[in-house]
Amino acid sequence: MKIKKLTKLGAILLILFMCIYACSNKHTSIPNALQDTESAFNYLKGLEGKWIVQGGKEGIFGWEFELTSKEGVLIERLKVGTQTEMLTVYNLEDEYLLANHFCQLQNQPNLIAVTSEIEGDLHFQCNGNVGNTKSHDELHMHGVHFQKKDSKLIIWMDMFENGEIAFETRYKLTPVDSQ
């Protein structure tokens, strides 16, 4: 009888230990995570200010980057002043450059800066977590790219559904002060 109680206690302690370990804040290793995250974050900081997007189906709208939290967080407001305004928060955490996007689709993909095969491309890719969805297969922004060309900034987003690219959105931004 005593052995049965000790076995149950041991099993409970083992389960408790596994739960505590599984809920730790340790990151899963990302095989293609960007290595020089500090330079990449400094690049993003250099985008601070107001930008404008002209043309296309969506007309003219604003795009803003704002540093906050002792320059440790960059807030990006996309499509400012429209009904489809969105928000992305960028920050360094441990050795990763992260982005949390709050989408017009009412979901929240979590992204990480990864190495890119495209020269001059700062690329973020979904880490598999998309808040407010039942599954990673639902339509979501799976990747975002930044490329500076002369005084313009090109940003495009890879929209995924069912494990593959569904479409891409592309924007050319111009700093407001150059207008």
N, C-alpha and C positions, 0 to 999 in steps of 0.2 A: 504494500500500500504506500509506504514512504517513498519507494523508488518511483512509483507512478507520479506522485506529487512533484518530486524532484525533476523528473523528465518533462512534465508539463511546464514547470517553472523555467527549465532550461530552454524549452521551445519558445516560450513567451519572451524570454530575454533575447534569444537569437532573432526573433521577428522584430522586436523593438530596436535592436542594434542595426538590423538591415534597413528598417524604415528611417532611422536617423541618418545613416550613411547615404541612402538613396536621396534624401531631401537636402543634402548639403549643397553649398553654392559652387561646387567644383564644376568647371566647364568641360564639356565633351571636346575632345581634340578635333579641330577642323583642319583637314589635310591641306587645303589650299588657302588657308587664312593669310591675309596680307601680313608681311613681316614688319615693314617700316610704317607702323601705324601713326607714329608721332608726326612724320612728314605729311602723311595723308590728312591727318586732322588739321595741321597747319594750313594745308591747301584749302580745306573747307572753311577755315577761319577767314582766309583771304577773300572769300565770297561774301562776307558780311556786307549788308546793304540792301537796297531795293533794286529790283530788276523788273523788266517788262517783257511780255511775250506779245508779239503782234502777228496778226494773220491767222490763217487756218480756219477750221470750222468753228472754233471756240471764240474767235474775235480777239480782243485785247484784254489782258488781265495782268495782275501783279504777281510777283514772286519775291519773297523776302528771306534773308538770312540774318539771324540775330544771335550774338554771343551773350551768354548769361552764366551765372554760377562761377564767378571768378575766371571767366573764359574757359571753363571746363565742359561747357555744354553749348552746342549750336542748335538753335531752333530754326527749322525751315518751314515757312508757310507757303504752300503751293496754291495757285489759282486764287489769290487774295481778292476778296470782294465778289466772288461768285458763289452760287449755291453749292458748288462742288469743291469748296475750299478744303484743303487737307493740311496735315501737320506731320512733320518728321523731326525726331529728336536724335541728335548725334552725340556720342560721347566715347571716350576711351575707358575701357574697363579691363584691368589686368593687361594682357598683351593683345587685346582685341579692340578694333574700332567698330562700334555697334551703331545701328540705326533702328529706331522703333517708329514705325509709320502708322498713322491713324488715318485710314482711307475713307474716301467717299462711299465705298462699298460697305462701310460699317464693320470692317475687320481690321486687325492690327498685326500685320506681318512683322516679325523680328528679323533684322538683317545683320550681316557681318561683312566687313570689307574683305574681299578675296583678291587673289592675284588675277590679272587679266591678260589675255593674249593680244589685246588691242593697245597699241602704243598711245600713251597719254590718257588712258582710261582709268578713272577711279571707279571701281565696280563693287557694289554691295549685292549680296545674294541672300535669299531667305534661308534661315538656319533650320527650317522645318516646323517652326512654331508660328502659327497664325491664330491669334486670339479672335474670339467671337466667330469661330467656324466649327463645323462638326468634323471636318477633315481637311488635310493639306491639299486635297484634290479640288476643293472649291476655288472659284475664280479669286485670284489675289495677285498683288504685285510681288513678283518673285525675285526681281532684280532691278537695280537702278544704276545708271552709268552717268558719270560727269566727265565732260571733255571741254577744255577751254580752247577756243579757236580765236586767235587775235583778241579783240575786245568782247567777243561773244562767248556765251556758255551754252553748250548743247547738253541737254539732259534727256535721256530716254529711259523708259520703264518697260521691263519685260513682264507681261501679264500672263500668268500660267493658269491652266485649268486641266484637271485630269492628268497631271504629270507632264504636260508639254506646253510650249508657248502657244497661247491663243491669239495674241496680238501684241503690238508694240506701240507705245505712245512716244512721240518725239517732239521736243520743244527747243526753240532757239531763243535764248534770253539775252537781252541787252541791258547794261547798267542804266538806271534811270538818269544819272547825272550826265550821260553821254547823249541824251536826246536833245 
